[in-house]
Amino acid sequence: MEMENKFRDLLKGKLLPAVLSIVLGIVIIIARRAALDLLVKIVGGMILAGGVVFAVLNLVRPERSANLKTDLICSVLAILFGIVLIVCAPNVVDFFPIMMGIFLILNGLSHLAEAGADQENRLIAGILGVAIIVLGVLIVMRPGFIADAIMIFIGISFVVNGIFDIVMVRRVS
């Protein structure tokens, strides 16, 4: 009986996070671009902070570093990368899908080359190669589309998660 009460109390504590999950999901769906830019800035801030902490630790205790010069160079590069992510978030958001599209195009071309060499699976490898190339070209031509699709998926996931949590709380209460 006591275990059941603890379980109910635990689920009741999930009500506020569930509502926040739904709200966050809706905000992400509505303001996809702003949410993605903010996410890139947060990652940039984390990398920047990590670089600063690592540099400070190496400067305060240089004897603990195996190679102080290399560690400090890595710290400076992390700091610079973090700053670039923070300052250029919108450009970074467009850059990654383009790189993914180029990767898919190259991968599709390798599948086509494989289709030419593989007698047994020629048709399947050729179809896959063409499909991957088409997908890569679409992503390169519309990089914002893939970013929007990912953010919509993330937003829907938050909303569904929140709804399931609310249903669980209601069923147990």
C-alpha positions in Angstrom: 0.0 0.0 0.0 2.8 2.4 0.9 4.6 1.6 -2.4 1.4 2.4 -4.3 1.2 5.8 -2.6 4.8 6.6 -3.4 4.2 5.7 -7.0 1.1 8.0 -7.1 3.1 10.9 -5.5 5.9 10.4 -8.1 3.4 10.5 -11.0 1.7 13.6 -9.5 5.1 15.3 -9.6 5.2 14.7 -13.3 2.2 16.9 -14.0 4.0 20.2 -14.2 6.9 18.8 -16.3 4.3 17.2 -18.6 2.6 20.5 -19.2 5.9 22.2 -19.7 6.9 19.5 -22.2 3.7 20.2 -24.2 4.2 24.0 -24.1 7.9 23.6 -25.1 6.9 21.3 -28.0 4.3 23.8 -29.3 6.9 26.6 -29.1 9.4 24.5 -31.0 6.9 23.7 -33.7 5.8 27.3 -34.0 9.2 29.0 -33.7 11.4 26.3 -35.3 14.1 28.6 -36.6 14.4 30.6 -33.4 14.5 27.4 -31.3 17.2 25.9 -33.5 19.3 29.1 -33.4 18.9 29.1 -29.6 20.0 25.4 -29.5 23.1 26.2 -31.5 23.9 29.1 -29.2 23.5 26.9 -26.1 25.8 24.3 -27.6 28.3 27.1 -28.5 28.1 28.5 -24.9 28.8 25.0 -23.5 31.8 24.5 -25.8 33.0 28.0 -25.0 32.6 27.4 -21.2 34.4 24.1 -21.5 37.3 25.6 -23.3 37.6 28.4 -20.8 37.5 25.9 -17.8 40.0 23.6 -19.5 42.4 26.6 -20.2 42.1 27.8 -16.6 42.8 24.4 -15.2 45.8 24.0 -17.4 47.1 27.5 -16.4 46.5 27.0 -12.7 48.0 23.5 -12.6 50.3 23.1 -15.6 52.1 20.2 -13.9 49.0 18.0 -14.4 49.0 18.5 -18.1 50.8 15.9 -20.2 51.4 18.5 -23.0 50.6 22.0 -21.8 51.1 23.6 -25.2 48.7 21.2 -27.0 46.1 21.4 -24.2 46.1 25.2 -24.4 45.8 25.2 -28.2 42.8 22.8 -27.9 41.3 25.2 -25.3 41.7 28.2 -27.5 40.2 26.3 -30.5 37.2 25.2 -28.3 36.8 28.8 -27.2 36.9 30.1 -30.8 34.5 27.4 -32.0 32.1 28.2 -29.2 32.2 31.9 -30.2 31.6 31.1 -33.8 28.6 29.0 -32.9 27.2 31.7 -30.7 27.8 34.6 -33.2 27.0 32.7 -36.4 24.1 30.5 -35.2 21.8 31.1 -38.3 24.6 30.3 -40.7 25.6 27.2 -38.8 22.0 26.0 -38.9 22.1 26.2 -42.7 25.6 24.8 -43.0 25.0 21.4 -41.4 22.1 20.3 -43.7 24.1 21.4 -46.7 27.1 19.3 -45.5 24.6 16.4 -44.9 23.3 16.8 -48.4 26.7 16.8 -49.9 27.6 13.7 -47.9 24.4 12.0 -49.2 25.3 12.9 -52.8 28.7 11.4 -52.5 27.4 8.3 -50.8 24.8 7.9 -53.5 27.5 8.2 -56.2 29.5 5.5 -54.4 26.4 3.3 -54.4 26.1 3.8 -58.2 29.8 2.9 -58.6 29.1 -0.2 -56.5 26.1 -1.0 -58.7 28.4 -1.0 -61.8 30.8 -3.5 -60.1 28.3 -5.8 -58.4 26.5 -8.0 -60.9 24.3 -9.7 -58.2 22.8 -6.6 -56.6 23.1 -4.1 -59.5 19.5 -3.1 -59.6 19.1 -2.6 -55.8 22.4 -0.7 -55.5 21.5 1.5 -58.5 18.0 2.4 -57.1 19.4 3.1 -53.7 22.2 5.2 -55.2 19.8 7.3 -57.3 17.4 7.7 -54.3 20.2 8.9 -52.0 21.5 11.3 -54.6 18.0 12.8 -55.1 17.6 13.2 -51.4 21.0 14.8 -51.1 20.2 17.3 -53.9 16.9 18.2 -52.3 18.6 18.9 -49.0 21.3 21.0 -50.6 18.7 22.9 -52.6 16.5 23.5 -49.5 18.7 23.3 -46.4 16.1 25.0 -44.2 13.6 22.2 -45.0 15.6 19.5 -43.2 16.2 21.8 -40.2 12.4 22.6 -40.1 11.6 18.9 -40.4 13.9 18.0 -37.5 12.5 20.7 -35.3 8.9 19.7 -36.1 9.8 16.1 -35.2 11.4 17.3 -31.9 8.4 19.5 -31.1 5.9 16.7 -31.8 8.0 14.4 -29.6 7.8 16.9 -26.7 4.0 17.3 -27.1 3.4 13.5 -27.3 5.6 12.9 -24.3 3.7 15.5 -22.3 0.4 14.1 -23.3 1.4 10.5 -22.4 2.7 11.8 -19.0 -0.6 13.6 -18.3 -2.6 10.4 -19.3 -0.5 8.3 -16.9 -1.0 10.8 -14.1 -4.8 10.9 -14.7 -5.0 7.1 -14.9 -3.2 6.5 -11.7 -4.9 9.3 -9.7 
